[in-house]
Each structure stands twice: as structure tokens, then as C-alpha cells.
Amino acid sequence: MNLRIRVALAAIFSTGLVVLIAGVTLIQLISNNQYAALDRRLTEQTYILEKTLTPEKSRVFFSMPLPSITTGFNPPRHNRKDGFTIPTIKTIDVGIALKVISNNNGVFMETYGFPDLKKSIDSFGFFIHQGEENNWRFLRKELTTSFSQINKKTGTTVEIIKDTGLVMIVASSTNNLENTIQNITNFFFIVGILCSVLAGMIGWYLGGKALIPLYNLIKQTTKIRETSDLSFRVNAKEGPFEINELAHQMNQLLQTIEKETNIREKALLSAQDFAGNAAHELRTPLTSMITNLDILSTNPNLKEKDRIEVIEELYVQQKRLINVLDGLRILAKGELAVEAIFETIDIAEITDSIVSNEIKNNPGSKIELEILPNNYNMKGWPEGIRVMIGNLMNNALTHAKSTNKKQHIKIILNQKDLKTIIISIEDNGPGIEMNKRQSIKERFKTGTTNSPGSGLGLALVDQQAKLHGGKLEIEDSKFGGAKFILFINK
């Protein structure tokens, strides 16, 4: 069931419920009000009868024996033949039935149409009688009379209320009242149905209008599915707040999916690149190692000098293989680096540790480290920072050695501003030609054809510099070689 139908049904049921509650409440109020009005009418009639049936007007009657029944009393007539007087009552309302009885249930008077009470009623007050044809509302009340008397001691007038020994019963049919209430009930039932149907139609129409932004959102998401374009963003500004919030959350989800998809695609490309580079770069040293191993296995009587030379060459080739594999691993990991691997590090401490180790391993070289006073704490990838500085140090030592001069390397750690750290490493090697300073940052590119490196060192440095929001620049050194300058964001 779609949302538009649900809105229409909700409008129908809610309207029907409201009309039902309002109808039941109003009908109950009307019923109570009608019965209260009928009760007031019956009560007023008893007051009128009490004033009419007074001893002054019916003194003769009250002194005579009561007849068994008097009929045809509406209005009563004067009866001269029986020797007593029946008072004339001109105030009985239309629709009111009257009966006056004595304490022993003898009938004093009764009007035409008074309902037949099959059971005698002894209690006073209002009650309902269900007749064969109509229902009746009764009021049973004692008939009293009052007169004034002067108190001889105090001289005040006191009203004396005296019981006449008679009971009057006034009744009215509730047929018209019940018909009125039934008509009102039927009216509310019909109005409720019409209002519910009308509310459903209005709900259907307004629901369609209100759901237009949602339909537009569905069309836009369908476009994403059809085109597989995760960079597409749905409109989150033209609809109501709820639809805009849904669109915003959908855009956030698309952004997350796009990011994760890019990471996976990048991982796949990195894996393919790693496999291709590994196959390309490992073929030559592996072939050379196989050749040297064949020489050792097929020439058991090889001279000791030649054997040592072959083994040393195998060692160099094995070391180069490890360096290539390790470089490719760091490159692949760097391409997939996420913010979660970054932590707070002290780059001055890392630099000092690397330089101290190189000074120990190269006692004949002049290696200087200058750390200017600053705060060198930053967010970074510790392994990437070590690889970056270590590769630059190894590159400087390797090329400075190729000049047959005493190696001279100087490292300076400084801070350009509050956000940028600068690391410069310069050597007294042969330097790098201007037209090669950009190409040597690429993978498997070296400055010279006879370079002992794998061609991954500076590629790793450039990658890590970019990963940390910085860059690598190459200049001429004052020592005659090359000067590498790293700019890293804190």
C-alpha cells in the first residue's frame, strides 16, 4: 500500500472517529437536555396542580367519600348530581396525562390516555415506564396544601404545609423525544459518512501534492541507480523540512559510499600496479640470481675467489629484491592510507633518531643535524615519516659517495609558520640536472643509468609529502650536490 493511499485512509478514519465521538457526545447532551426539559415540564405541572386542587376549591369533595374512579377529566366537569364538586383544571398541558390517587390507591381523578401501570409504584420521583406502544416518563409526588396561621405568642405568620393524603402522578409520552434523538443520530451517521468520504478525497488530493518532493527524490535516486554515478547529489533544498533532511542524509550516505568505493577502486588499482611493477622490477634480479645459482651448482670446483664474487653478487641482488618489495609495500600502503593511521608524533625526535643511526653506520662521513627551536609535534603516519626521511638520507649518502669525496650531508629542521614544518637535506654529490628534477619523483626513475637504487626512494618521499599535506622540492646545494626540501603540514 503506497503512502498516498495511507494518507487518504488516515483522513477517512480520523474524520470518522472525530464525527463519531462528537456525535455520541452531542447526542448524549441533547438527550440529557431533552429529558431535563421534560422533567421540568412535569415538575411545573405538579406545582400548577397543587395550586388548583386546594381545599377552598374542593372543600365539599374532600369531606365526601372518594369515588372509585372518575373518568373523562380533561377538563373535569362540575357534577351536581353526586352532591360534591370536582374542581375544574384548565392548566394541564397538551401531552400531559394526570392521575390522582389516595393512599389506599383509590383513584381521585384520571385523564384519558393515562398509561396502564401493571405494577403499582410506591416510590416518589421520576421513572420510566415501557408500555406496549410507547414509553412514558412519570413523576410521582405527594399532593400537599399550605395555609398561613398567626402565632398568638409571637404574632408572626407561619406557613403550615399539610398532607392531603393524595398522590398525584403526571406522565408524558417520550415517543416524540425518542424520535427526535433517533433522527439526530441518523443525521450524524449520514454526515459522518459524507465527511469521511470527503476527507478521504481531500486527503488523496493533498497527499499527492505533499508527496511531490518525495516523488522527485525517488526520480533522482533512480537516476543514480541507472547511471551508477556516486558523485551525483540529490536536491536537499526545495522540499519540506522532513524531505530535505532525508535528502541530506541520503547525500551523506552517497558521500560515504563514494568514498569507500574510491578506496576500493584505489586498492584494486594499487594491487594491479603493485603486481605489474613487481613483475617488471623483479624479473632482472631474479634472472641474475638464477644464473649465479646455476653457476654455483654446475661448477662445484669453482675457484674460491670466483665463488665469493658470485655469492657477493647474490647478496646484492637479494638485498635489492627486499628493497624493491619493501618500497612497493610502502607505496601501496601510502596510497590507501586513511586518517585512522595518523597519530601525534614528534618529527624532531624521529629525525634525530635516523640521523644518529646514520652517523654511527657511516663514521667516515660528515653528517650535521641542526634542529631550530620550535614545537615539532604533528599528526602523521609514523612509518611514512621514517621512510621519507630515511630515503632522503640514504639517497644523499649514496650519491655523495659516488664522487669519491668525503661525504658531507647537512640536515636542518625548521618551522615556517605555525602550520608548516620544513626539512632540508643537502649533500656534496653530483647534483641533479634541472630537466630531471621532476621525473626522478616517478616510480622506477633514477637520476643516472648506473644508479644503484631501485628508483622507488624519491617516489616514496614525494608520496609521503603529499600524504601529509606537503610537497618535495629539489634545489642546488651550496656543497655542490642536491638539496631536497620537504614541506609538511602539522
C-alpha positions in Angstrom: 0.0 0.0 0.0 1.5 3.3 -1.1 1.8 6.3 1.2 -0.8 8.3 -0.7 -3.5 5.7 0.0 -2.4 5.5 3.6 -2.8 9.3 3.9 -6.3 9.1 2.4 -7.3 6.2 4.7 -5.9 8.0 7.7 -8.0 11.0 6.8 -11.1 8.9 6.4 -10.7 7.0 9.7 -9.6 10.1 11.7 -12.6 12.1 10.4 -15.0 9.3 11.0 -13.6 8.9 14.6 -13.9 12.6 15.3 -17.5 12.7 13.9 -18.4 9.6 15.9 -17.0 11.0 19.2 -18.6 14.4 18.5 -21.9 12.8 17.5 -22.1 10.5 20.5 -21.2 13.3 22.9 -23.7 15.8 21.3 -26.5 13.2 21.1 -25.9 12.4 24.8 -26.0 16.1 25.7 -29.2 16.6 23.6 -30.8 13.5 25.1 -30.0 14.7 28.6 -31.2 18.2 27.8 -34.5 16.9 26.4 -35.2 14.7 29.3 -34.3 17.5 31.7 -36.7 19.8 29.8 -39.4 17.1 30.1 -38.7 16.7 33.8 -39.0 20.5 34.3 -42.3 20.4 32.4 -43.7 17.6 34.6 -42.5 19.4 37.7 -44.1 22.7 36.7 -47.3 20.8 36.1 -47.3 19.4 39.6 -46.9 23.0 41.0 -49.9 24.1 39.0 -52.0 21.1 40.1 -51.1 21.8 43.8 -52.5 25.4 43.5 -55.6 24.2 41.6 -56.5 21.3 43.9 -56.8 23.4 47.1 -59.3 22.8 49.9 -61.1 26.1 49.2 -61.9 24.9 45.7 -62.7 21.4 46.6 -63.8 21.5 50.2 -67.1 19.7 49.6 -65.2 16.9 47.8 -62.6 16.5 50.5 -65.5 16.0 53.0 -67.2 13.3 51.0 -66.2 9.6 50.4 -63.9 9.1 47.4 -65.5 7.6 44.3 -64.0 4.5 42.8 -62.9 6.3 39.6 -63.5 9.4 37.8 -63.0 9.4 34.0 -63.5 12.0 31.3 -61.5 14.5 33.3 -59.8 16.8 30.8 -61.0 19.2 31.8 -63.2 17.9 34.7 -66.8 19.0 34.8 -69.0 20.1 37.7 -71.2 17.2 38.9 -74.2 18.4 40.8 -75.9 15.1 41.0 -73.4 13.3 43.3 -73.6 16.1 45.9 -69.9 17.0 45.7 -67.7 19.2 43.5 -64.9 18.2 41.2 -62.6 21.2 40.6 -62.1 22.4 37.1 -58.4 22.3 36.0 -57.7 24.4 32.9 -53.9 24.2 33.1 -53.0 20.6 32.1 -50.6 20.9 29.1 -51.1 19.0 25.9 -49.4 15.6 26.0 -49.6 15.5 29.8 -51.5 12.7 31.5 -52.7 13.0 35.1 -53.8 10.7 37.8 -54.6 11.5 41.4 -54.9 8.6 43.9 -55.4 8.2 47.6 -53.0 6.5 50.0 -55.0 3.3 49.6 -54.7 3.5 45.8 -58.2 4.8 45.3 -58.5 6.9 42.2 -59.4 10.5 42.8 -59.2 11.6 39.1 -57.6 10.3 35.9 -57.3 11.8 32.4 -57.9 10.0 29.1 -54.8 8.3 27.7 -53.1 7.7 31.1 -51.0 4.6 30.6 -51.9 1.4 32.3 -49.4 0.6 35.0 -49.4 -3.1 35.5 -47.4 -2.8 38.7 -48.1 -0.4 41.5 -45.4 2.2 42.2 -44.7 3.2 45.7 -41.6 5.3 45.3 -41.7 9.1 44.6 -39.7 10.9 41.9 -39.1 10.3 38.2 -39.1 7.0 36.5 -39.5 5.5 33.0 -42.3 3.1 32.1 -42.1 1.0 29.0 -45.5 0.5 27.6 -46.7 -1.8 24.8 -46.8 1.0 22.2 -45.0 4.0 23.8 -42.6 4.7 26.6 -43.6 7.1 29.3 -41.9 9.5 31.7 -43.6 9.6 35.1 -43.3 11.9 38.1 -45.0 10.6 41.3 -45.4 13.2 44.1 -47.4 13.7 47.3 -50.2 16.3 47.0 -49.9 18.8 49.8 -51.7 22.0 50.7 -50.5 25.0 52.6 -52.1 27.8 54.6 -51.0 30.7 56.8 -51.5 30.8 60.5 -50.7 33.6 63.0 -48.7 32.5 66.0 -50.5 34.0 69.0 -47.4 34.2 71.2 -45.0 35.8 68.7 -47.5 37.4 66.4 -45.7 36.2 63.3 -47.3 34.4 60.4 -46.3 30.8 59.9 -47.0 28.8 56.8 -48.4 25.4 57.6 -47.9 22.6 55.0 -50.5 19.8 55.3 -50.6 16.5 53.7 -53.9 15.9 51.8 -53.5 12.2 51.8 -53.4 12.2 48.0 -50.7 11.3 45.5 -50.5 12.8 42.0 -48.8 11.1 39.1 -48.1 13.2 36.0 -46.8 11.5 32.8 -45.8 12.3 29.3 -45.0 10.1 26.4 -41.3 10.0 25.3 -42.2 8.9 21.8 -41.6 12.3 20.2 -38.4 12.8 22.2 -37.0 9.4 21.2 -37.9 10.0 17.6 -36.1 13.4 17.7 -33.0 11.8 19.2 -33.1 9.0 16.6 -33.4 11.5 13.8 -30.4 13.4 15.1 -28.5 10.1 15.4 -29.3 9.2 11.8 -28.3 12.7 10.7 -24.9 12.4 12.4 -24.4 8.9 10.9 -25.1 10.3 7.3 -23.0 13.4 7.9 -20.2 11.2 9.3 -20.1 9.0 6.2 -20.2 12.1 3.9 -17.5 13.8 5.9 -15.3 10.7 5.9 -15.6 10.3 2.2 -14.9 14.0 1.6 -11.9 13.8 4.0 -10.6 10.8 2.1 -10.9 12.7 -1.2 -9.2 15.8 0.2 -6.5 13.6 1.8 -5.9 11.8 -1.5 -5.5 15.2 -3.3 -3.4 16.9 -0.6 -1.4 13.7 -0.1 -0.5 13.7 -3.8 0.6 17.3 -3.5 2.6 16.8 -0.3 4.4 13.8 -1.8 5.6 15.5 -4.9 9.0 16.3 -3.3 9.3 12.6 -2.3 8.4 11.5 -5.9 11.2 13.9 -7.1 13.6 12.3 -4.7 12.7 8.9 -6.0 13.3 10.0 -9.6 16.8 11.4 -8.6 17.8 8.2 -6.7 16.6 6.2 -9.7 18.9 8.2 -11.8 21.8 7.3 -9.5 20.9 3.6 -9.9 20.7 3.8 -13.7 23.9 5.8 -14.2 25.9 4.4 -11.2 27.2 7.9 -10.7 28.0 8.1 -7.0 29.2 11.7 -7.3 25.6 12.8 -8.1 23.8 14.5 -5.2 20.0 14.8 -4.7 18.3 18.2 -4.2 18.0 18.9 -0.5 16.7 22.4 -0.6 13.3 22.6 -2.4 11.1 20.3 -0.3 9.7 20.5 3.2 12.0 20.0 6.2 11.5 16.3 6.5 12.1 15.6 2.8 15.2 17.9 2.8 16.5 16.1 5.9 16.0 12.7 4.2 17.7 14.0 1.1 20.6 15.4 3.2 21.1 12.0 4.9 20.9 10.3 1.6 23.7 12.6 0.3 25.8 11.8 3.3 25.3 8.1 2.6 26.2 8.6 -1.1 29.3 10.5 0.0 30.3 7.7 2.3 29.6 5.0 -0.3 31.5 7.1 -2.9 34.5 7.4 -0.6 34.5 3.7 0.3 34.1 2.8 -3.4 37.0 5.1 -4.4 39.1 3.5 -1.7 38.3 0.0 -3.0 39.0 1.1 -6.6 42.2 2.7 -5.5 43.1 -0.5 -3.6 42.4 -2.6 -6.7 44.4 -0.3 -9.0 47.2 -0.3 -6.4 47.2 -4.1 -6.3 47.3 -4.2 -10.0 50.1 -1.6 -10.1 52.0 -3.5 -7.4 51.7 -6.7 -9.3 52.8 -5.1 -12.6 55.7 -3.2 -11.0 56.8 -6.2 -9.1 56.8 -8.4 -12.1 58.7 -5.8 -14.1 61.3 -4.9 -11.5 61.9 -8.4 -10.0 62.4 -10.1 -13.3 66.0 -8.9 -13.9 67.4 -9.6 -10.4 65.7 -12.9 -10.2 67.1 -13.9 -13.6 70.5 -12.8 -12.5 70.2 -14.8 -9.2 69.1 -17.9 -11.1 72.1 -17.5 -13.4 74.5 -17.2 -10.4 72.9 -20.1 -8.6 73.3 -22.2 -11.8 77.0 -21.3 -11.9 77.4 -22.4 -8.3 75.5 -25.7 -8.8 77.2 -26.7 -12.1 80.7 -25.7 -11.1 81.5 -27.4 -7.8 85.2 -26.9 -8.3 84.9 -23.2 -8.8 87.8 -21.2 -7.5 87.3 -19.7 -4.1 87.8 -16.1 -5.4 85.1 -16.6 -8.1 82.8 -18.3 -5.7 83.0 -15.4 -3.2 82.4 -13.0 -6.0 79.2 -14.9 -7.1 77.9 -15.1 -3.6 78.5 -11.3 -3.0 76.6 -10.6 -6.2 73.8 -12.9 -5.0 73.7 -10.9 -1.7 73.5 -7.6 -3.5 70.7 -9.0 -5.7 68.8 -10.4 -2.7 69.1 -7.0 -0.9 67.8 -5.2 -4.0 64.8 -7.6 -4.1 64.0 -6.8 -0.5 64.3 -3.1 -1.1 62.1 -3.2 -4.1 59.4 -5.3 -2.3 59.6 -3.1 0.8 59.3 0.0 -1.3 56.3 -1.3 -3.2 54.7 -2.3 0.0 55.1 1.2 1.5 53.9 2.8 -1.7 50.8 0.6 -1.8 50.1 1.3 1.9 50.6 5.0 1.4 48.1 5.1 -1.4 45.5 3.5 0.9 46.4 5.5 4.0 43.4 6.8 5.9 43.2 9.3 8.7 42.8 6.5 11.3 46.5 5.6 11.0 47.6 9.1 11.8 48.8 9.9 15.3 50.6 12.6 17.2 54.3 12.3 16.7 57.4 14.4 17.3 59.1 14.7 14.0 62.3 16.2 15.5 62.7 13.1 17.7 62.2 10.8 14.6 64.7 12.8 12.6 67.3 12.8 15.4 67.0 9.0 15.7 67.5 8.4 12.0 70.5 10.8 11.7 72.1 9.4 14.8 71.9 5.9 13.4 73.4 7.0 10.0 76.3 8.8 11.9 77.0 5.6 13.7 76.9 3.5 10.5 79.0 6.0 8.4 81.8 7.1 10.7 83.9 8.5 7.8 81.1 10.8 6.7 80.5 14.4 7.8 76.8 14.4 8.8 75.4 17.5 10.5 72.0 17.9 12.1 70.5 21.3 13.1 67.2 21.5 14.8 66.0 25.0 15.3 63.9 25.7 18.5 60.3 25.1 17.7 57.4 22.8 18.5 57.6 19.9 16.1 54.6 17.8 17.3 52.3 16.9 14.4 49.6 14.5 13.2 51.2 12.0 10.9 51.9 8.4 9.9 55.0 7.3 11.8 56.1 4.7 9.3 55.6 7.0 6.4 57.7 9.8 8.1 60.5 7.4 8.9 60.6 6.1 5.3 60.5 9.7 3.9 63.4 11.0 6.0 65.3 7.7 5.8 65.1 7.6 2.0 66.4 11.1 1.7 69.3 10.3 4.0 70.1 7.1 2.1 69.9 9.0 -1.3 72.3 11.7 0.0 74.8 9.2 1.3 74.6 7.1 -1.9 75.2 9.9 -4.3 77.8 11.7 -2.2 79.8 8.5 -2.1 79.8 8.3 -6.0 82.0 11.4 -6.2 84.9 9.8 -4.4 84.9 12.7 -2.0 84.3 12.7 1.7 80.6 12.6 2.2 79.2 15.8 3.6 75.5 15.9 4.4 73.6 18.6 6.4 70.0 18.3 7.8 68.1 21.3 9.0 64.7 21.1 10.8 62.8 24.4 10.9 59.3 25.7 11.1 58.0 28.2 8.5 54.8 29.1 10.4 52.5 27.6 13.0 51.3 25.0 10.4 54.3 24.1 8.2 57.4 22.1 9.1 60.5 22.3 6.8 63.1 19.6 6.5 66.1 20.3 4.2 68.8 17.7 3.4 71.7 18.6 1.1 74.8 16.8 0.1 78.0 17.2 -1.9 77.2 14.6 -4.6 77.0 15.2 -8.3 73.7 17.0 -8.1 70.6 16.6 -10.2 70.1 18.2 -13.6 67.2 20.7 -13.9 65.4 18.7 -16.5 65.3 15.5 -14.4 64.2 17.0 -11.1 60.5 16.2 -11.8 60.9 12.8 -13.5 63.0 11.3 -10.7 60.0 11.6 -8.4 58.3 9.0 -10.5 58.5 5.3 -9.8 61.5 3.4 -11.0 63.1 6.5 -12.3 66.7 7.3 -11.4 69.0 10.3 -12.0 71.6 8.2 -13.8 71.6 4.9 -15.7 74.2 3.4 -13.4 72.4 4.4 -10.2 72.5 1.6 -7.6 69.0 2.5 -6.4 65.7 0.8 -7.3 64.0 4.1 -8.4 61.4 3.9 -5.6 63.1 6.1 -2.9 62.2 9.6 -4.2 58.8 8.3 -5.3 58.1 7.2 -1.7 59.3 10.6 -0.4 57.1 12.5 -2.8 54.1 10.3 -2.0 54.5 10.8 1.8 55.0 14.5 1.5 51.7 14.8 -0.4 50.0 12.4 2.1 50.9 14.8 4.9 49.6 17.8 3.0 53.0 19.0 1.8 55.4 18.8 -1.1 59.0 17.9 -2.2 61.2 20.5 -3.9 64.7 20.0 -5.3 67.4 22.7 -5.5 71.1 23.0 -5.9 73.2 22.6 -2.7 75.8 25.0 -1.6 78.0 21.9 -1.2 77.8 21.3 -4.9 75.3 18.5 -4.8 71.5 18.4 -4.5 69.3 19.9 -1.8 65.9 18.3 -1.0 63.4 20.4 0.8 60.3 18.9 2.4 57.3 21.0 3.4 54.9 19.1 5.8 51.7 20.3 7.3 51.4 19.8 11.1 
